[in-house]
């Protein structure tokens, strides 16, 4: 676990506008309505028996999601958050672990969801997470994506900038499928090239093979003279 990163997020409260979730405005029931509706079918279609959700935050919205018999593991870098969530929501088929997704071995799962996280990390830490995922045995990654055409660097972990894994310098292939979280997505160039395009966001699904391909291409570019 990266101590500096843990310290940055350990006791951070994202509910600056006094929203219903400590994890912030992106974790309200309204903001997660589309995802909560789509997730059960996604897990069923991809035959997901073990689902890893990291960071899981305060588990406000996930408790309203129908996971069926899927074994759920929630992970978060904040020990304080994990202890509170484990005490309230821990069950036989539901566990919570203290986890740094950029450095700790990822728990066994068929699919991992990493929502509302990577756009708070510096670029090198995003790559560390993708490398970590690539080394795991997890088959699919479901993660947040904005639909703008460029990525902006962060000066500090915990800040925010819209993130599109398909844009440079990450250059991921197109996801297997997406779940729109901000209504109908307009992919016309005149929208994508503007700040309006960067406000559009979805959850994108990639296979482990696609993530490995992106990581290997990144490593090759770093080694090139």
Steps between C-alpha positions, in 0.01 A plus 500: 500500500626846411504690830489846342200407287324341795557811709358717220171308493478354853251740655394705198129582493381565145153624600594867480148592394348296781373231265354174629824303460836569659650383173366807323248611241592219261381242755146623555202289398425743218854491360515119512149428372610384153784287634288340771246404236758358258740324735292188584456416130868567428608261776262238369606528135870474584438216747659690787510292816753719683481878473767740627398861561792728585489762623165416657471818708227518761283241317206740493372424152622144459274381780210583267639287214373148437808280497317168530732219604813670370777501761584864564836637618527870572841658539609847606827671588341661807513265799249722680247461218553125473457442873173694504360333189607152611327546834174612339484302177729197534323171425577139411517576127625856543843602625698822528879530489757775554650539153723727294408418140826646368732271696326222697419162341139513382258248654375218279208606283343451158434871454633811672323833517716808559257791504570869571863438588755523219411859414620590852846348443809627324573335169783278629273358768231425243761299312600324823139396546471374142825306545367354824176399331690347208694281745181378667285216377191719471330463163325837466543860614202736529618854557394864467565680174424847373443553129730793431790461257790599725630440852635761739768435760430541870731702723390313811338167578146561614441776246275435200527509124273311257665179383452310176712180489455494121672839459875567505724409666306194617358405160282213612295327230130568493323328792304181448194693612403808697239602754412867457479681832410851379213425267531459125862535387567729202813381321495762226840674453357844570392379845798278587749779430336732752471510878141383450636174362724455803197521728355189338595184685442126490624180654716319245568126500837365384640147497823420680658434160415853389651646816816290456530624141480863612754446778746324269468777242566757773811314619628479142456874453696567819788282383519651151803730442 
